C-alpha cells in the first residue's frame, strides 16, 4: 500500500531527471572558458556537497541537484548568493534548457548577501544578478519583523547556507514570470526592474508583452541592411526606455546610411528619437493625412511634417524625404518604413549627409 500511494511521484521525478540531464549536457557544451581565479567544481566539491545537503533538508531538491551537477550556472565570481526556487515552480516547467538556465542565473548574484546584509539595505535598493546585467530590487524590507521581499517575492528560507564564499536563501517563487511563447517574438523573457546607475529602483518590472518589442525591432533592422541605424538605436535605447518605458506602439523611419553613430551620445540620441513616432502609423494612414500635417516624435519639440512630391503621382514624403520601403516590417506594436536618407534637424545643419 505504501508503494502504491506514491505512484504520482514517478512522473514528476522522471520529468525532473530528464530536465536535469538535458540541462547539464546543454550547459557543458555551451559553457565558456572559466576565469582561472574562480573556484572550480573540484576545489569547491566539499562546499557544494554541504550546500546541496542543506538545500535538500529545506525541501529545495531540484536546486540542490543542479548545484552539484552544474555549479557554474550559479557561481561565476569569488562570492555568490543563490536564491533557491521551490521545486513546485520548476518540476512542471515547459521551458527549454537555455530558458531555465537564464531563470536560474537571474536568481544568483555575484555579491555575498546574508539575511543580515539584506536587512541593512533600504527598500528600492537594487543588486546585480548573473543574467546579462539584469538587476533585482528589494521591494520590502522590515528589519524588526526580519522580512525581505525581492521583486515582491518573499525570502521564505533565509540563510539556508552560510559558509565561506557561498550564501543561499530559499524564496517563495521565481523573481520573474517567463513565457517561452514570447521569446521568438522578440520580447524580453526576463522581466526585471529598471534601476539607475546608483542601483536604486526607477521602475518595477513591467509586462513586456504590452510594450514595444525593441529587441525585435533592432534585429529586423540589422537583418535587412539598416545596420548603422540599428546600432544607433541600440546604443541610445536605455535613454528611450528611461522616460518612455511604457510606450506601446511606435513608427520607425529607417535610413539606409546613418553616419551619426560616432556622434556624441546626446546628439545621437536626439537624432535617433527624431526618426521615431510614439504611435504606429502605416503607410496608408500616413498618406491619408493632409499635406503639412505635423507628426510628434520622441525628440521633444522636434516634429516631422507630411509633404507631397510635386509631381503627378503626389507620392508621400516626410520632411522632403521619400519613403522608399513602406510597411517594411509591421506588428501589432510597431511599423518600420525605409526612407531614402536620414532626416535633417534644422538647428544642426551639419548632421545631414
C-alpha positions as CSV (number, residue, x, y, z in Angstrom):
1,X,0.0,0.0,0.0
2,X,2.9,2.4,0.8
3,X,4.4,1.9,-2.7
4,X,1.1,2.4,-4.5
5,X,0.3,5.6,-2.5
6,X,3.4,7.2,-4.0
7,X,2.6,6.3,-7.7
8,X,2.0,10.0,-8.5
9,X,5.6,10.9,-7.7
10,X,7.1,8.9,-10.6
11,X,6.1,11.2,-13.5
12,X,7.4,14.3,-11.6
13,X,10.7,12.6,-10.7
14,X,11.1,11.3,-14.3
15,X,10.4,14.8,-15.7
16,X,12.9,16.4,-13.4
17,X,15.5,13.8,-14.1
18,X,15.3,14.3,-17.8
19,X,15.3,18.1,-17.3
20,X,18.4,18.0,-15.2
21,X,20.2,15.7,-17.6
22,X,19.3,17.8,-20.6
23,X,20.3,21.0,-18.8
24,X,23.6,19.5,-17.6
25,X,24.6,18.4,-21.2
26,X,23.5,21.7,-22.7
27,X,25.5,23.7,-20.2
28,X,28.6,21.6,-20.6
29,X,28.5,22.0,-24.4
30,X,27.9,25.8,-24.3
31,X,29.9,26.9,-21.3
32,X,32.7,29.4,-21.9
33,X,36.2,29.0,-20.6
34,X,36.3,29.8,-16.9
35,X,38.3,32.5,-15.2
36,X,41.2,30.7,-13.5
37,X,40.8,32.9,-10.4
38,X,37.3,31.4,-9.8
39,X,36.7,28.3,-7.8
40,X,36.4,25.1,-9.9
41,X,33.9,22.3,-9.3
42,X,36.7,20.1,-8.0
43,X,38.1,22.6,-5.5
44,X,34.7,23.5,-4.0
45,X,33.2,20.0,-4.2
46,X,33.0,19.7,-0.3
47,X,31.3,23.1,-0.1
48,X,28.8,22.1,-2.8
49,X,28.1,18.8,-1.1
50,X,27.3,20.6,2.2
51,X,25.2,23.3,0.4
52,X,23.2,20.7,-1.5
53,X,22.6,18.8,1.7
54,X,21.3,22.0,3.4
55,X,19.0,22.7,0.4
56,X,17.5,19.2,0.5
57,X,16.8,19.5,4.2
58,X,14.8,22.6,3.4
59,X,12.9,21.0,0.5
60,X,14.8,22.6,-2.4
61,X,15.7,19.3,-4.1
62,X,16.0,20.4,-7.7
63,X,18.3,23.4,-7.0
64,X,20.3,21.1,-4.7
65,X,20.9,18.6,-7.6
66,X,21.6,21.4,-10.1
67,X,24.2,22.9,-7.7
68,X,26.2,19.7,-7.8
69,X,25.7,18.9,-11.5
70,X,26.3,22.4,-13.0
71,X,27.5,24.8,-10.2
72,X,28.8,27.2,-13.0
73,X,25.2,28.3,-13.6
74,X,25.2,29.8,-10.1
75,X,28.8,30.6,-9.4
76,X,30.9,32.8,-11.6
77,X,32.6,35.1,-9.1
78,X,34.6,34.7,-5.9
79,X,31.5,35.3,-3.9
80,X,27.9,34.1,-4.7
81,X,24.4,34.4,-3.3
82,X,21.8,31.9,-4.6
83,X,18.1,32.4,-4.2
84,X,16.7,28.9,-4.5
85,X,13.4,28.5,-6.3
86,X,10.9,25.9,-4.9
87,X,10.6,22.5,-6.6
88,X,6.9,23.2,-7.4
89,X,7.9,26.2,-9.6
90,X,10.3,24.1,-11.7
91,X,9.1,20.5,-11.8
92,X,6.3,21.1,-14.3
93,X,8.2,23.8,-16.3
94,X,7.9,23.6,-20.1
95,X,10.9,25.9,-20.8
96,X,13.8,24.9,-22.9
97,X,17.1,24.3,-21.2
98,X,18.6,27.7,-22.1
99,X,15.5,29.5,-20.8
100,X,15.8,27.6,-17.5
101,X,19.5,28.4,-17.4
102,X,18.6,32.1,-17.7
103,X,16.0,31.8,-15.0
104,X,18.5,30.2,-12.6
105,X,21.1,32.8,-13.4
106,X,18.6,35.6,-12.6
107,X,18.3,34.0,-9.1
108,X,22.1,34.2,-8.4
109,X,24.1,37.3,-7.6
110,X,27.9,37.8,-7.6
111,X,27.6,39.5,-4.2
112,X,27.6,37.8,-0.8
113,X,24.3,38.8,0.8
114,X,23.3,37.2,4.1
115,X,19.9,38.0,5.6
116,X,21.7,40.4,7.9
117,X,23.1,42.2,4.8
118,X,19.7,42.3,3.1
119,X,18.0,43.7,6.1
120,X,20.5,46.6,6.2
121,X,19.5,47.7,2.7
122,X,16.7,50.1,2.1
123,X,13.5,49.4,0.1
124,X,14.2,50.2,-3.5
125,X,17.8,49.0,-3.5
126,X,18.9,47.0,-6.5
127,X,21.6,44.5,-6.8
128,X,23.0,42.6,-9.8
129,X,22.4,39.0,-10.9
130,X,24.4,36.7,-13.1
131,X,22.0,37.2,-16.1
132,X,23.2,39.7,-18.6
133,X,23.4,42.6,-16.1
134,X,19.8,42.3,-15.1
135,X,19.0,43.5,-11.6
136,X,16.6,42.6,-8.9
137,X,15.1,45.0,-6.4
138,X,14.2,44.9,-2.7
139,X,10.5,45.7,-2.7
140,X,10.0,45.2,1.1
141,X,12.5,45.4,4.0
142,X,11.3,45.1,7.6
143,X,14.2,44.8,9.9
144,X,12.0,44.5,13.0
145,X,10.0,41.6,11.6
146,X,13.0,40.2,9.6
147,X,11.0,40.3,6.4
148,X,12.6,40.8,3.0
149,X,10.9,40.7,-0.4
150,X,12.8,40.7,-3.7
151,X,10.7,41.6,-6.8
152,X,7.7,41.2,-4.5
153,X,8.8,37.6,-3.7
154,X,9.3,36.7,0.0
155,X,12.6,35.3,1.1
156,X,10.9,32.4,2.9
157,X,14.0,30.4,4.0
158,X,16.8,32.9,4.9
159,X,20.3,31.7,5.4
160,X,19.8,28.1,4.4
161,X,23.5,28.0,3.9
162,X,26.3,30.4,5.0
163,X,29.8,29.1,4.5
164,X,32.8,30.8,3.1
165,X,32.1,32.4,-0.3
166,X,28.6,30.9,-0.7
167,X,25.3,32.1,0.7
168,X,21.9,30.5,-0.1
169,X,18.4,31.6,0.7
170,X,15.1,30.0,-0.3
171,X,12.4,32.1,-1.9
172,X,8.7,31.6,-2.2
173,X,8.7,31.7,-6.0
174,X,10.5,32.9,-9.1
175,X,11.5,36.6,-9.3
176,X,10.1,36.8,-12.8
177,X,7.5,35.2,-14.9
178,X,8.6,33.7,-18.2
179,X,6.5,32.6,-21.2
180,X,8.6,31.0,-23.9
181,X,6.0,31.9,-26.5
182,X,7.1,35.5,-26.4
183,X,10.8,34.8,-26.8
184,X,10.6,34.1,-30.5
185,X,8.6,37.3,-30.9
186,X,11.4,39.4,-29.5
187,X,10.1,40.2,-26.1
188,X,12.5,40.2,-23.2
189,X,11.7,36.9,-21.3
190,X,13.3,38.1,-18.0
191,X,11.1,40.9,-16.7
192,X,13.5,42.9,-14.5
193,X,13.0,46.2,-12.7
194,X,14.6,49.3,-14.1
195,X,17.4,50.6,-11.9
196,X,19.7,53.7,-12.2
197,X,23.5,53.8,-12.2
198,X,23.4,54.1,-8.4
199,X,21.5,50.8,-8.2
200,X,18.3,52.5,-7.0
201,X,14.9,51.4,-8.2
202,X,13.5,53.6,-11.0
203,X,10.5,51.4,-12.1
204,X,9.3,48.0,-11.2
205,X,9.2,45.3,-13.9
206,X,6.6,45.9,-16.5
207,X,4.8,43.3,-18.6
208,X,6.9,43.4,-21.8
209,X,4.1,41.8,-23.8
210,X,2.3,45.2,-23.7
211,X,5.2,47.4,-24.8
212,X,7.2,47.8,-27.9
213,X,9.4,44.8,-28.8
214,X,12.6,46.9,-29.1
215,X,14.8,43.8,-29.4
216,X,12.8,42.6,-32.3
217,X,12.9,46.0,-34.0
218,X,16.7,46.2,-33.7
219,X,17.1,42.6,-35.0
220,X,14.8,43.3,-38.0
221,X,16.7,46.5,-38.9
222,X,20.0,44.6,-38.8
223,X,18.8,41.7,-40.9
224,X,17.7,44.0,-43.7
225,X,20.8,46.1,-44.0
226,X,19.9,49.0,-41.8
227,X,22.9,48.1,-39.5
228,X,24.2,51.6,-38.7
229,X,20.7,52.8,-37.7
230,X,20.2,49.6,-35.6
231,X,23.5,50.3,-33.9
232,X,22.5,53.8,-33.2
233,X,19.1,52.8,-31.8
234,X,20.6,50.1,-29.6
235,X,23.2,52.5,-28.2
236,X,20.5,55.0,-27.0
237,X,17.8,52.5,-26.1
238,X,18.4,52.8,-22.4
239,X,17.6,56.5,-22.5
240,X,14.4,55.9,-24.5
241,X,13.3,53.2,-22.1
242,X,14.1,55.5,-19.1
243,X,11.3,58.0,-20.0
244,X,9.3,56.0,-22.5
245,X,9.3,52.6,-20.8
246,X,5.6,52.0,-21.2
247,X,5.4,53.0,-24.9
248,X,3.1,50.5,-26.5
249,X,3.5,51.4,-30.2
250,X,5.9,53.2,-32.5
251,X,6.6,54.1,-36.1
252,X,10.3,53.9,-37.1
253,X,11.7,55.7,-40.2
254,X,14.9,53.8,-41.0
255,X,17.6,55.4,-43.3
256,X,20.0,53.0,-45.1
257,X,23.0,55.1,-44.1
258,X,23.3,56.6,-40.6
259,X,26.6,58.2,-40.1
260,X,25.7,59.7,-36.7
261,X,26.7,56.6,-34.7
262,X,30.0,58.2,-34.0
263,X,28.4,61.4,-32.7
264,X,28.3,62.5,-29.1
265,X,25.7,60.4,-27.1
266,X,23.3,63.4,-26.5
267,X,23.3,64.3,-30.2
268,X,23.0,60.7,-31.3
269,X,20.0,60.1,-29.0
270,X,18.2,63.3,-30.3
271,X,18.7,62.3,-33.9
272,X,17.6,58.6,-33.3
273,X,14.5,59.9,-31.5
274,X,13.8,62.3,-34.4
275,X,13.2,59.2,-36.5
276,X,10.6,57.6,-34.2
277,X,7.0,58.4,-33.7
278,X,5.3,57.4,-30.4
279,X,2.5,55.7,-32.2
280,X,2.0,53.3,-35.0
281,X,1.1,54.8,-38.4
282,X,1.1,52.5,-41.5
283,X,1.8,54.0,-44.9
284,X,-1.9,54.2,-45.8
285,X,-2.6,56.1,-42.5
286,X,0.3,58.5,-43.3
287,X,-0.9,59.0,-46.8
288,X,-4.4,59.9,-45.5
289,X,-3.0,62.8,-43.5
290,X,-3.2,66.3,-45.2
291,X,-0.1,67.9,-46.5
292,X,1.9,69.9,-43.9
293,X,0.4,67.8,-41.1
294,X,2.9,67.5,-38.2
295,X,4.0,64.3,-36.6
296,X,5.3,64.3,-33.0
297,X,8.5,62.3,-32.5
298,X,10.3,61.0,-29.4
299,X,12.6,64.0,-29.7
300,X,11.0,66.8,-27.6
301,X,9.9,69.8,-29.6
302,X,11.1,68.3,-32.8
303,X,8.2,67.3,-35.2
304,X,8.2,65.8,-38.6
305,X,6.0,67.1,-41.4
306,X,4.0,65.4,-44.1
307,X,4.9,66.6,-47.6
308,X,3.9,65.6,-51.1
309,X,6.2,65.4,-54.1
310,X,5.5,68.0,-56.7
311,X,4.7,65.6,-59.5
312,X,1.8,63.8,-61.0
313,X,2.0,60.9,-58.6
314,X,1.9,63.1,-55.5
315,X,4.0,60.4,-53.7
316,X,4.2,60.7,-49.9
317,X,7.3,62.3,-48.3
318,X,8.2,63.1,-44.8
319,X,10.3,66.2,-44.3
320,X,11.0,66.1,-48.0
321,X,12.5,62.6,-47.7
322,X,11.0,59.7,-49.7
323,X,9.6,56.6,-48.1
324,X,11.2,54.0,-50.3
325,X,10.1,50.9,-48.4
326,X,6.7,51.4,-46.9
327,X,5.5,49.0,-44.2
328,X,8.8,47.2,-44.5
329,X,8.1,45.4,-41.1
330,X,4.9,45.5,-39.2
331,X,3.5,44.0,-36.0
332,X,0.7,45.0,-33.6
333,X,3.1,47.3,-31.8
334,X,5.3,48.8,-34.5
335,X,5.8,49.5,-38.1
336,X,9.1,50.3,-39.9
337,X,9.3,52.4,-43.0
338,X,12.5,52.5,-45.1
339,X,13.4,56.1,-46.1
340,X,15.9,57.3,-48.7
341,X,18.1,59.2,-46.3
342,X,18.3,60.4,-42.7
343,X,16.1,63.3,-41.6
344,X,17.9,66.6,-41.0
345,X,17.5,68.7,-37.9
346,X,17.2,72.3,-38.9
347,X,19.2,73.6,-35.9
348,X,22.0,71.1,-36.7
349,X,23.0,71.8,-40.3
350,X,26.0,69.5,-40.2
351,X,24.0,66.4,-39.2
352,X,22.9,65.6,-42.7
353,X,25.0,63.9,-45.4
